[in-house]
Amino acid sequence: MAQRRSRTGLRTGSASAEPIRQFILKTHSRCNLACTYCYLYAGQDDGWRHRPRTVAPRVAERTAQRIAEHATTHRLRQVSVVLHGGEPLLSGADRLAAEVERIRGTVPCTVQAVVQTNATLLTRDGVARLRDARIRIGVSLDGGLPRHNAARVDHAGRPGWPAAAAGLRMLAETGSEAYAGVLCVVDLGHDPVEVYDSLLSFAPPAIDLLLPHGNWTTPPPGLPAPPADPAPYGRWLTAVFDRWWQADRRRTRVRLFEECVALLLGAPAASEQLGLQPFAAAVVETDGSIEQVDSLKSAYEGAAATGLDVFRNSFDDVLAHPGVAARQAGLGGLGAECTACALVTVCGGGHYAHRYLAGSGFRNRSVYCADLAYLIRHVGSRLAEAAGAHSGGALRGTGR
């Protein structure tokens, strides 16, 4: 792959390398919950065990300087900072607010900040502190009913649901100013419409529906072998899509559906699950190590590692990392099976982590290939119905 020198003299991945725009900062490397399915703490990679629980001041300072350097080099007008973990609220709302204040005082562009939490540690004072610091709050949840969250327990086996539900209700009362939305991982064991409707009871401004992390070597739960239903996750998602699409009013945004619609109509969209947009995120661990996103840790030990850190390396060095360069290659980063597919401009090969197969790496179709195809074609059919018979040829890759 051709490479170039950036303004800092460092080589980026290619002449069209996309700068990092989302910085995921691990503010606490432990979690107060011990969810039985957690790919981070019960999965293939146990690197978290060897890192500090919290970020030292010198790591936080250097991280802010590196973000500022990258924003200046690439003349960015806005960056996103995601405070993550573990459970970031174990650090306390005051510390999170101070961290964002430090970054905003160092970075020469707009900084959009969000904290991703399990909501069990939210308090009225904490929500107010984060709101006043212009930090939006996103919540991870498995559904809006106790039985949907049975796997979300603390380290003593006690359910996390009561505290999470109380935190969410408190957050919903504050309105959209502080409330970023809810992230929910699909569980085939739960009725899709029930899950969606139950989440709406917490009035989220947006819902992210994510497929559980799995790959060809470690398949996700419930993915059957032929001749069983080849697209159980696709059917689950289309049931929710129809509920969302056919509603008399739009009660929330569902990013997966909105981006699928946009891509089918030929508009740009940014999601790890769909599309060919270049990868533009980096993770800074509590010790200052720079990694690719956590989802790669579901593949194998060390899959997210780059060997870089904020003391020795810039974020331009991240762009030169082979793993990141591969994720910025668009069609060139996909295998022949994907590039020959009519849905590739919408599907984009699916989530990078879901393509992994031991022995051949990530240059494979997604383990959810059939599910994504089912969803995309279903959404395409609903768009065609809405547009009328004269819409033939307007939808990308569906044959409609």
C-alpha positions in Angstrom: 0.0 0.0 0.0 1.3 3.4 -0.9 2.3 5.6 2.1 2.9 9.2 2.6 4.4 11.6 5.2 2.0 13.6 7.3 2.7 17.2 8.3 4.4 15.8 11.4 6.8 13.7 9.2 5.2 10.4 10.2 4.0 8.0 7.7 0.2 7.5 7.5 -1.4 4.3 6.1 -2.1 5.7 2.6 -2.5 8.8 0.6 -6.2 8.8 1.5 -5.7 7.9 5.2 -8.6 9.1 7.3 -7.6 10.9 10.5 -8.7 9.6 13.9 -11.9 11.4 14.9 -13.1 9.3 17.8 -10.9 8.8 20.9 -12.1 6.2 23.3 -10.5 6.8 26.7 -10.4 4.0 29.2 -11.0 5.9 32.4 -11.3 2.8 34.6 -10.2 -0.7 33.6 -12.5 -2.6 36.0 -16.3 -3.0 36.1 -18.7 -3.3 39.0 -20.7 -5.8 37.0 -19.7 -9.3 36.0 -22.0 -10.0 33.0 -21.8 -13.7 32.2 -21.4 -13.0 28.4 -18.8 -10.2 28.6 -16.3 -10.6 25.8 -13.9 -8.2 27.4 -13.6 -9.7 30.9 -14.6 -13.3 30.2 -13.3 -13.6 26.6 -10.1 -14.3 24.6 -8.0 -11.4 25.9 -7.1 -10.8 29.5 -4.9 -7.8 29.0 -7.1 -5.7 31.3 -5.6 -7.7 34.3 -2.2 -6.1 33.8 -3.2 -2.5 33.5 -3.8 0.2 36.2 -7.3 0.5 37.4 -7.4 4.3 36.7 -5.5 6.8 34.5 -2.5 8.5 36.1 -2.4 12.3 35.6 0.6 12.1 33.3 -1.3 9.7 31.0 -4.3 12.0 30.9 -2.2 15.0 30.2 -0.2 13.3 27.4 -3.4 11.9 25.8 -4.9 15.4 25.7 -1.7 16.7 24.0 -1.7 13.9 21.5 -5.4 14.5 20.6 -4.6 18.2 20.1 -1.6 17.4 18.0 -3.7 15.2 15.7 -6.5 17.7 15.5 -4.0 20.4 14.5 -2.1 18.3 12.0 -5.3 17.3 10.2 -7.2 20.6 10.7 -10.1 18.8 12.4 -13.1 20.9 13.3 -14.5 18.4 15.7 -13.5 15.2 17.6 -15.4 12.8 19.7 -14.2 11.7 23.1 -15.8 8.6 24.6 -15.2 7.9 28.3 -15.2 4.1 28.6 -14.1 1.2 30.7 -14.8 -1.1 32.5 -17.3 1.1 34.2 -16.1 4.7 33.8 -18.3 6.0 36.6 -16.1 4.0 39.1 -13.8 7.0 38.6 -16.6 9.4 39.7 -18.4 12.1 37.8 -16.1 14.9 39.1 -13.0 13.1 37.7 -14.7 12.5 34.4 -15.7 16.1 34.1 -12.2 17.2 35.0 -10.8 14.9 32.3 -13.0 16.4 29.6 -12.3 19.9 30.8 -8.5 19.2 30.4 -9.0 17.9 26.9 -11.2 20.8 25.9 -8.6 23.2 27.3 -5.9 21.6 25.2 -7.6 20.6 21.9 -8.0 23.4 19.4 -11.4 22.3 18.1 -14.9 21.3 19.3 -14.8 18.2 21.6 -18.1 16.2 21.8 -17.9 14.0 24.9 -20.0 11.0 26.0 -19.6 8.5 28.8 -20.7 4.9 28.2 -22.0 3.4 31.4 -24.1 0.5 32.8 -26.1 3.1 34.7 -25.9 1.3 38.0 -23.8 4.1 39.6 -25.8 7.0 38.3 -27.0 9.5 40.9 -28.9 12.8 40.5 -25.8 14.7 41.5 -23.6 12.7 39.1 -26.0 13.2 36.2 -26.1 17.0 36.9 -22.3 17.1 37.1 -21.9 15.4 33.8 -24.7 17.5 32.2 -23.1 20.7 33.3 -19.7 19.5 31.9 -21.5 18.9 28.6 -20.8 15.2 28.7 -23.7 13.1 27.4 -24.5 9.7 28.9 -25.0 6.5 27.0 -26.3 3.4 28.7 -25.6 -0.3 27.9 -28.7 -2.5 28.6 -30.0 -5.8 27.3 -33.6 -4.7 27.2 -36.1 -2.8 29.3 -37.4 -5.6 31.5 -35.7 -7.5 34.4 -35.7 -10.8 32.6 -33.8 -9.3 29.6 -31.0 -8.4 32.0 -30.6 -11.6 34.0 -27.0 -12.0 32.8 -26.0 -8.5 34.1 -25.0 -9.3 37.7 -22.4 -8.0 40.0 -19.4 -9.9 41.3 -21.5 -11.4 44.1 -24.1 -12.6 41.6 -26.7 -10.0 42.5 -28.8 -8.5 39.7 -27.7 -5.2 38.4 -31.2 -4.4 37.0 -32.7 -2.5 39.9 -29.9 0.0 40.0 -29.7 0.3 36.2 -33.4 0.9 35.9 -33.3 3.5 38.6 -30.4 5.2 36.9 -32.1 5.2 33.5 -35.4 6.6 34.8 -33.4 9.4 36.5 -31.5 10.0 33.2 -34.8 10.1 31.2 -36.1 12.8 33.5 -33.3 15.1 32.6 -34.2 15.1 28.9 -32.1 14.8 25.8 -29.6 17.4 27.0 -27.6 14.8 28.9 -29.1 11.6 27.5 -27.2 10.1 24.6 -29.3 6.9 24.3 -29.2 3.1 24.9 -26.9 0.5 23.5 -28.5 -3.0 23.3 -26.9 -6.3 22.2 -29.3 -8.6 20.3 -30.3 -11.7 22.2 -32.2 -14.3 20.2 -33.7 -15.6 23.5 -35.8 -12.5 23.8 -38.7 -11.4 21.7 -37.5 -8.6 19.5 -40.6 -6.4 19.6 -40.9 -6.8 23.3 -37.3 -5.7 23.8 -37.7 -2.7 21.5 -41.0 -1.6 23.2 -39.5 -2.1 26.6 -36.5 0.1 25.8 -38.9 2.9 24.6 -40.3 3.1 28.1 -37.0 4.7 29.1 -37.5 7.4 26.4 -34.1 7.0 24.8 -33.3 9.6 22.1 -31.4 6.9 20.2 -31.0 3.1 20.4 -28.0 1.2 19.1 -28.7 -2.4 18.3 -25.5 -4.4 18.1 -24.9 -8.0 17.1 -23.1 -10.0 19.7 -19.4 -10.3 19.0 -18.4 -13.6 17.5 -16.5 -14.9 14.4 -16.0 -18.0 12.3 -13.7 -19.5 15.0 -15.8 -18.6 18.0 -19.4 -18.3 16.6 -21.9 -16.1 18.3 -24.7 -17.7 20.4 -27.6 -19.2 18.5 -26.1 -19.1 15.1 -27.3 -22.4 13.6 -25.7 -24.7 11.1 -27.5 -25.5 7.8 -30.3 -26.4 7.1 -31.7 -24.4 10.0 -32.8 -20.8 9.6 -29.7 -19.2 8.0 -30.5 -15.7 9.3 -32.0 -15.7 12.8 -30.4 -12.4 13.7 -31.6 -10.9 10.5 -35.1 -11.9 11.3 -34.9 -10.6 14.8 -33.7 -7.2 13.5 -36.3 -7.0 10.7 -39.0 -7.5 13.3 -37.8 -4.5 15.2 -37.3 -2.5 12.0 -40.9 -3.0 11.0 -42.1 -1.9 14.4 -39.9 1.2 14.1 -40.6 1.9 10.4 -44.4 1.5 10.7 -44.9 3.6 13.8 -47.3 6.5 13.5 -44.5 8.8 14.9 -40.7 8.3 15.3 -40.2 7.9 19.0 -36.4 7.2 18.8 -33.6 7.0 16.4 -32.2 3.5 15.6 -28.7 4.0 14.2 -28.4 0.7 12.4 -31.7 1.2 10.6 -31.1 4.8 9.7 -27.7 4.0 8.3 -29.0 1.0 6.3 -31.6 3.3 4.8 -29.0 6.0 4.0 -26.6 3.5 2.4 -29.4 2.0 0.3 -30.2 5.5 -1.0 -26.6 6.2 -1.8 -25.9 8.6 1.1 -22.8 8.3 3.3 -23.2 6.6 6.7 -20.8 5.9 9.5 -21.0 2.6 11.4 -18.8 -0.3 12.2 -21.6 -2.7 11.3 -22.3 -1.4 7.8 -20.8 0.5 4.9 -17.3 1.0 3.5 -16.4 4.1 5.5 -12.8 4.1 6.8 -12.0 3.2 10.4 -11.4 6.4 12.4 -11.2 5.5 16.1 -8.5 4.7 18.6 -8.5 3.5 22.2 -6.2 4.8 24.9 -5.9 2.3 27.8 -5.3 3.4 31.4 -1.6 2.9 31.1 -1.4 5.1 27.9 -1.3 2.2 25.5 -3.0 2.9 22.2 -5.1 0.1 20.8 -7.7 -0.6 18.2 -11.3 -1.0 19.3 -12.2 -3.5 22.1 -14.4 -5.6 19.8 -11.2 -7.1 18.3 -10.4 -8.7 21.6 -13.3 -11.1 20.9 -11.1 -12.7 18.2 -7.9 -13.6 20.0 -5.4 -12.5 22.6 -3.7 -9.3 21.5 -5.8 -8.7 18.4 -6.4 -5.0 19.4 -2.8 -4.3 20.4 -0.7 -1.9 18.3 2.5 -1.7 20.3 2.0 2.1 20.5 1.5 4.4 23.4 0.8 8.1 23.9 4.3 8.8 25.3 6.3 7.5 22.3 3.8 7.7 19.5 1.3 10.1 17.8 -2.1 9.2 16.5 -0.5 9.5 13.0 1.5 6.4 13.9 -1.8 4.7 14.6 -2.8 5.4 11.0 0.3 3.6 9.8 -0.4 0.5 11.8 -1.2 -2.5 9.4 -4.5 -3.3 11.2 -5.8 0.2 10.9 -4.5 0.6 7.3 -6.4 -2.6 6.4 -9.6 -1.1 7.9 -9.2 2.1 5.9 -8.7 0.2 2.6 -12.4 0.1 1.7 -13.1 -2.5 -1.0 -9.4 -3.3 -1.1 -9.6 -4.7 2.4 -12.3 -7.2 1.6 -12.0 -10.7 0.2 -13.1 -11.8 -3.3 -16.4 -13.2 -1.9 -17.4 -9.8 -0.6 -16.2 -7.7 -3.5 -18.3 -9.8 -5.9 -21.4 -9.4 -3.8 -24.2 -7.0 -5.0 -24.7 -5.8 -1.4 -21.1 -4.8 -0.6 -21.6 -1.1 -0.8 -24.3 -1.3 1.9 -22.9 -4.2 4.0 -19.3 -3.3 3.7 -18.3 -6.8 4.7 -20.0 -6.3 8.1 -18.2 -5.6 11.4 -14.4 -6.2 11.1 -14.2 -8.3 14.2 -16.9 -10.6 12.9 -14.9 -11.7 9.9 -12.1 -13.4 11.8 -11.1 -17.0 11.1 -8.1 -18.6 12.8 -5.4 -19.2 10.1 -6.8 -16.7 7.6 -7.3 -13.5 9.7 -10.0 -11.0 8.9 -10.2 -11.2 5.1 -13.4 -13.2 5.2 -17.1 -12.4 4.9 -18.9 -11.7 8.2 -20.1 -14.6 10.3 -23.4 -12.7 10.1 -23.3 -12.5 6.3 -26.7 -14.1 5.9 -28.3 -12.0 8.6 -27.0 -8.7 7.1 -28.2 -9.7 3.7 -31.6 -10.5 5.0 -31.9 -7.2 6.9 -30.6 -5.1 3.9 -33.0 -6.7 1.4 -35.9 -6.3 3.8 -35.1 -2.6 4.4 -34.8 -2.2 0.7 -38.2 -3.8 0.1 -39.8 -1.4 2.6 -38.1 1.6 0.9 -39.3 0.4 -2.5 -42.9 0.1 -1.2 -42.7 3.6 0.3 -41.4 5.1 -2.9 -43.8 3.2 -5.2 -43.2 1.1 -8.3 -41.4 3.9 -10.1 -38.4 3.7 -7.7 -36.7 0.9 -9.6 -32.9 1.2 -9.8 -32.8 3.8 -7.0 -31.8 1.3 -4.3 -28.2 0.3 -4.2 -27.4 -3.4 -4.4 -30.9 -4.8 -3.8 -31.8 -5.5 -7.4 -34.9 -3.2 -6.9 
